[in-house]
Amino acid sequence: MPFSRFQLLRATTRSPWTRDFRHLLPVPKHFAIKQSFYDPGIKAVRVKDRIKFWNVVPGDRVRIRGDSSGTIHEVLSINRFTNRVYLKGTIREPAKGKMPVNRSVHYSKCQLLIKEMEKKTENGTVEKVHVFARRIGVRDPHWNPEFRRFDWKRVVLASIPAHVKRTAGKEMVLSWPQPEAPPKSKPNVLLDTQSETVLKITYQPPTFRTSGKTKSAMADENVYIKALFNPSPRGCDESRPVELHLAKELSNPHSRAKKQARWQTARRRKSELLKKFVARELLNQGDRTAREARAEAVFKWRQQMEEERKTEKKRRWFTAERLAKLARKAKRKQRKAEKQKERLTQLVLKDASNQVIPGSSKQQRA
């Protein structure tokens, strides 16, 4: 499957794992043509120059060849199409009108840090020596179906300073860096379960019938403690059925057999109901033919099936949470109407010159 222009622009990755080898596919030439001045440039080396197995991945610590300071950098990201390695913490000064980016070097200039050693000098002091890999080999490349990626072993063939001793059957294998875990987002308060729902009691223990003749033995604390620390299993009859009040809760109501049994029961009910409709229409056939009576029965049966479907859909919609929400909404609406009625009842107008008392004008004329 060919990749798109957008995927090529997003080729820089921070993942150390190789999911596929699509970076070995040729890049179409028209991808390099800019449609406008603001389009980013797409670069890719030739297919024969690209690296198949990347041994320098994000998270590794490397040294740049030819760097006199000998600074050790951490790999931030890589681009398999351009063979570039981006270094963490080194920002390149951007050109005018462009965003700042991390400094990148070619894959061949990176020397992987193996470990740090302590070496005694001639003066007797101890100094730290960094050991870098000069050549790295690939061993046992294979597809890992569990993590859906390609895995292989990184083997050090030569190092600087010479520390690797090549012995028969023994090679220094470098471990892969562990990627940093993404930051966890804060929980959304709006999606949390309400405290009323959490505190609601949804389980009611069954009531047992006890007769006054037989008295149950009193619970003994010592017997319970001995039963916990007794290494020998207690004798129990495994063939006895589960108690009736626990069988329904412990059994799976969504098993394949139970779902099939419910489906078969519903299918038998529909077929029996259709037979009743047909028998009723044939009994009151009148001037209609038997075919017309059956067609009328099938039509009425389908209407009832549709009504039952809508009723069941409406019943499933009215869950306990939705009914509680509707009740709260109706309560708020009623409280709002009462407050508005109370405000209108207790409304008092201020005295003004444009107010007229009904009936006062007639009394003045008389």
N, C-alpha and C positions, 0 to 999 in steps of 0.2 A: 504494500500500500504506500503510495508516494506521500511525502510530507508537504505541508503547505508553507506559504511564505511566513505566516504568523508563527508556526512552529520553529522555523529556522531563526526568526528573530528572538525567540525565547529559548534558544539552545543552551544558553549558559545556565548551569544547574549547580546546586549546593548538595546534591545527593551523591554519596560515594559509590552507589551501586549501579551496575550496568543492567538495565532491563532488556535491552535489545541492541542490535548492531545496525540500526538504521542510519547512524552517522557515517557509515561506509557507502551509502547510496550517492550517486552523482547529483549535484545541484543543478536545476535547470538554469540556463543562461539568462532567461528573461527575468529571473528574480533579482539580478544585479542592476536592472534598469530602474532608475528612480522615476516615479510618476510625477513628483513635484520636488521643489527645493527642500521641503521639510521632511521628506521621507528618509528614514535611517538607512545607512548603507549596509548591505549584506556582503559579508566576506566569508570565504571558505577556501581552504587549501585543496589541492588536487587529491583525488581519491587514493592514489598510490602513496601519498605522503601522510595520510591520516593514520592514527594509532588505533588499533583494534582493542587491545587490552591495556587499560589505563591503570598504572601502578601508583601514580601520584593523584590523590583524590582529596576532596575537601576534608579538612581536619588534620591532615599531615603537616609536619614541620619540615621545611626545606631550607636549603641555602642556594643562593644564586651563583652560578659559575662566573668567575671573573670579578666578583664583588670583593674588593680589598678589605672592606670592613668586616666581612664574615658574619653579617647579621642573619639571624635565624627568623624566618617568616612562617606564618601559618597560612595554609591554603584556604581561601574563602570559597571559591567556586572555580569551575572549569568549563571550557567550551570545546567539545569534541570535534566540531567542524573546523575550527581555526587552530587547534592545538595550543590554545592559550591557557595559562594558569593565572588566576587572579589572586593577589596577595591581600591578606587582611591587614587593615590599619595603615595602608600606604595609599594615599589619595593623590591622584595625578592632577596637576593644575589644568583646568579645562580651558578650551579655546573660547573665544568670544561667542556668546549665544548658545553655549552647550553646557550640559550638566556635568558635575564632577564625577569621576568614576575611579575605581580602584586600579592600582597599577597592575599590569599584566606582563608576564614573561612567557617565552616559548617553553614548551614541555622539555626540550633537550637541555635547557639551562638549569633545571632543577635537580638538586642533589638531596635525596631523602635522608633525613636524620634517623639513624638506627637507635642510638642510645648515647648516654653520657658515661664516661669512664673516669676513674681517678688514677693518675699516673704520678709516680715519684720522679722528681727531677734530680739532677746531679747534686744540687744543694741540700737534698733531703726533704724539700717541701713537696706538698701534694697539690697538684693542679688538675682541674677538670679538662678532659679532652672529649670533644664531640666526634663521634664516628658517623661518617656519611656513607651511603651506598653509591658505588661508582657504576655498577651494573646490577640490574634486577631481572630475574627470570620469572617465567610463568610456568606453573605446574598444576596439573590436574584441573583443567577448565571443564566445567560441567554446568548444566542447567539445574537450578534448585527449584523444584515445583512447590515447595512449602512457602517460600518467600517470593516466588515468581521473579527470579533474577538469575544472572550468571555469576557463578562463584569460581574462584581459583586461588591458588596459593602464591604469595609473593616471596620469592626466594632471593637472597642476597648472594650474588656470584663474586663480587669484588667490592672492597670498601676502601675508604680513605680516612685515617691511616689503615694500613693492612692489618685487619683484625680477624677477618673470617678465615678459618682454617678448613679447607676443603678436605673432608674425609669421606670415605666410601659409605654411602647410605645415610649420611647425616648432612643436613642443610639447614641454614638459618632461615626460618620462616617468619616473616613480618606480619604482625596482626593488623587487621583493618581498623581504622578509627571509628569510634562510635559517634553517629550524628547527634547533634544537640536536640533535645526534646523541645518541641514548639511550646511557647508560653500558653498556659491554660487561661482561657477566657473566664471572666467572672460570671457566676450564675445569674440568669435573668429572673428578677423578682416576679415578673408578670407570669412566668411559666411555672412557678412553684405551686405545690399543692396547698390549698387553703387549710388553716388550722382546724376548721370545723370538720373537714373531710377526714383529716388525720385522726382526730379524737373521736370520730363516730364509731360506735360499736357495731360491727357487722356480723359478729358470731354470737349466737345464743346457744349455750350448752344444753343438751337434751335433758329431759326430766326422766328419771328412772323410777319405776314402780317398786316400792319397798313394802314388804308385808311385815306386820307387827310380830309375827311368830319368830322369824329368823333375825338375829342381830348380827351385824357386821363386826368383825374383829377390830379393835382399836389399833391405829397406826403406831408402830413401834419404831423409834429412831434408830436403835441399835441394829434391828433387822435390815433397815434400809442401808445403813453404812456397811454392814457385812456383805450385802448383795453387791455394792459398788466395788469393793476390793476383793471379791471372790474370783480367783482366776478360772475356776471351773464354771462352765455355762449352766444356767438354771434350766431345769427340765420344763419343756413346754411342748404342747401338741401342735405342730405346724399345720396339720391337716384340718384343724378347726377353722371355720369361716370367720371372717372379720365381723366385728360387732356392727349391727345395723346402723347405728348412729354415726359410724366412721366409714362405712363402705362407700357412701355417696361422696364424701369429701376426699377420700384417698384415691378413688378411681378417677380416671381421666374421662371427662365427658366428651372430649373431642377426638376420641380414638376412631380409627377407620371403621371398625365394626359398628360402633354406636352411630356414627354419622350415616353409614349405609342403612342401618335399621331404621333410623328416622326418615331417611329419604324413601325407603320402601313403604313405610307406613303412610307418608304423605301421598305417595303415588297411588296406593290402594284406595285411600280416601277419595282422591279425585276421580278415579275410575268408577267407584261406587256411586258418587254423587252424580256423575254423568248418566249412569244407568237409571237413577231415580228420575232425573229430568226427562229422559227419553220415555220412560214408562208412563210418567204423568201426562206428557203431551200425546202419546198414543192412546191413552185412556180417554182423554178429552179431544179426540181428533176432529170431530165435527165434519165439515165439508172439505177439509184438507186431505191431501194424500199422505201416505206414510212417510214419503221422502220429505215433504214440506214440514210435517210434524217433527221429524228428527232434526231438520235444519233449525227450526225454531228452538228446540231443546238445546242444541249445541250453542246457539246464540245466547240464550239465557244462562247457560252454564259458564260461558266465557265471561259474561258480565259479572257473575257472582265471583269468579276467580279473580277478576281485576279489582273488585271491591275488597275482597279479602286481602289482596296484596297491598292495596293502599292503606287498609286498616292496620295491617301488621307493620308497615313502614312507619306509620304515624305512632304506633305503640312503641316501637324501638327508638323513635326520636325522643319521646318523653322519658328521658332517664331521670334518675334521682337528682343529679346536679342541675339539669335544666328545669325540672319542676321547682326546685328550691330557688333558682334564679328568677323564674317567672313569679313566684310568690313574693320575693323581695321587691321585684319591680312593681307589682300591683300594690304592695304595701307603701312604697315610696309615692306612687301615683295618688293613692288615697290620702296620704298625709299632706301632699302638696295641695290637693283640692280642698282639704279642710282648712289649711292655712289661708288659702285665697278667699274662702268663704268667710273666715274670721276677720280678715282685713277689710272686706267689703261691708261686713256688719258693723264693725267698729269705726267706719270711715266718718270723719268729722270735717266739714268744710269751714273755712275761715269766713268771717263776715266781710262782705264787700258791697260796693254800691250797685253792682249789676245783679244782685240777688233779688228774687221776687218770691214772696211767700204765696202759695196758691190760695185763692179765695180772699185775699186781703183787698184787691182792687174792687171787687163787687161790693164788699162791705162799705168802702169809702164812697162809692157812687150812691148807695142807698142812704 
